[in-house]
Amino acid sequence: MPTFTQDEATQYDSRIPRLVPGYELLHSSTAAQLQATLGDEAHILVIGAGTGKEVALLAALQPKWHFTAQDTSQDMLDIAKQRFVELGISERVTLHLGSPSELKQQADAALCLLVMHFVADNGDKKAMLQAISTQLKAHGQLYLADLMRPETLFERDAQLILSKQLGLTETGVERMQHNFEHEFFPLDRIRLADLLDETGFNSGKLYFKTLGFSGYVAQKR
Ligand SMILES: C[S@@+](CC[C@H](N)C(=O)[O-])C[C@H]1O[C@@H](n2cnc3c(N)ncnc32)[C@H](O)[C@@H]1O
């Protein structure tokens, strides 16, 4: 898995839209669903909050929403913290460096965008989903976006071509190709549905798809 430390953290915001085609649309379409389903006051759990993209976007949409921003990278959370200070929203955000299972929440909704594909399917993905489920209110929605198993033989090649067109350097493309093979743990839709079911969620509904990246919304039972 990428380390999300040092340069990988400081360069994250400029690199990620080249690595994930439709990155902005993923976030805006997630945000629109939160606006459609949550009231004026809500607590949103953001797993793998990274440099604070989700929190910054959502905080601007609804002034009474509060957030828990969790991540395992100190460097990513440091950037997020600075961003929240600059935006004047720090008092609405609780930062958590560590495992999601250490949190004690009853959140109204949870986001886990572009995170779980780095977690091995050896019990660790299930533990992550279980931790999220435990910290969501009944009927709360989980928004989950990951690189999935390719559904065609040419999907990954197309992603590399598109990323290059989006401005990724040759070195970046090579690294991405390596990462596809060695750093991700992509699921197919059936395995994802099983894991969601085992951790207390209804089957996820697909709301975002660009080549290998898929976004699902799943409701806690
Ligand atoms: C690709 S970034 C996504 C950041 C943000 N969600 C976004 O959409 O821009 C992945 C983030 O997940 C974090 N991460 C990796 N493994 C994690 C884990 N097991 N639990 C929580 N966060 C994790 C990384 O540190 C990194 O900040």
The ligand as an SDF file (V2000), in Angstrom:
LIG
                    3D

 27 29  0  0  0  0  0  0  0  0999 V2000
   -6.5580    7.3470   -1.3350 C   0  0  0  0  0  0  0  0  0  0  0  0
   -6.6090    8.1110    0.2510 S   0  0  0  0  0  0  0  0  0  0  0  0
   -8.3150    8.6300    0.3370 C   0  0  0  0  0  0  0  0  0  0  0  0
   -8.4700    9.8720    1.1620 C   0  0  0  0  0  0  0  0  0  0  0  0
   -9.8640   10.5180    1.0810 C   0  0  0  0  0  0  0  0  0  0  0  0
  -10.8750    9.6050    1.5360 N   0  0  0  0  0  0  0  0  0  0  0  0
  -10.1530   10.9880   -0.3210 C   0  0  0  0  0  0  0  0  0  0  0  0
  -11.1590   10.5480   -0.9000 O   0  0  0  0  0  0  0  0  0  0  0  0
   -9.3820   11.7840   -0.8560 O   0  0  0  0  0  0  0  0  0  0  0  0
   -6.5870    6.7320    1.3380 C   0  0  0  0  0  0  0  0  0  0  0  0
   -6.4890    7.1330    2.8060 C   0  0  0  0  0  0  0  0  0  0  0  0
   -6.7840    5.9760    3.6010 O   0  0  0  0  0  0  0  0  0  0  0  0
   -5.8830    5.9400    4.6910 C   0  0  0  0  0  0  0  0  0  0  0  0
   -5.8400    4.5560    5.1800 N   0  0  0  0  0  0  0  0  0  0  0  0
   -5.1680    3.5160    4.6970 C   0  0  0  0  0  0  0  0  0  0  0  0
   -5.4320    2.4100    5.4160 N   0  0  0  0  0  0  0  0  0  0  0  0
   -6.3210    2.7740    6.3560 C   0  0  0  0  0  0  0  0  0  0  0  0
   -6.9980    2.0900    7.3920 C   0  0  0  0  0  0  0  0  0  0  0  0
   -6.8040    0.7840    7.5930 N   0  0  0  0  0  0  0  0  0  0  0  0
   -7.8460    2.7750    8.1740 N   0  0  0  0  0  0  0  0  0  0  0  0
   -8.0460    4.0920    7.9510 C   0  0  0  0  0  0  0  0  0  0  0  0
   -7.4300    4.8130    6.9830 N   0  0  0  0  0  0  0  0  0  0  0  0
   -6.5900    4.1420    6.2070 C   0  0  0  0  0  0  0  0  0  0  0  0
   -4.5920    6.4790    4.1310 C   0  0  0  0  0  0  0  0  0  0  0  0
   -3.7220    6.9360    5.1440 O   0  0  0  0  0  0  0  0  0  0  0  0
   -5.0970    7.6000    3.2330 C   0  0  0  0  0  0  0  0  0  0  0  0
   -5.2060    8.8220    3.9220 O   0  0  0  0  0  0  0  0  0  0  0  0
  1  2  1  0
  2  3  1  0
  2 10  1  0
  3  4  1  0
  4  5  1  0
  5  6  1  0
  5  7  1  0
  7  8  2  0
  7  9  1  0
 10 11  1  0
 11 12  1  0
 11 26  1  0
 12 13  1  0
 13 14  1  0
 13 24  1  0
 14 15  1  0
 14 23  1  0
 15 16  2  0
 16 17  1  0
 17 18  1  0
 17 23  2  0
 18 19  1  0
 18 20  2  0
 20 21  1  0
 21 22  2  0
 22 23  1  0
 24 25  1  0
 24 26  1  0
 26 27  1  0
M  CHG  2   2   1   9  -1
M  END
$$$$
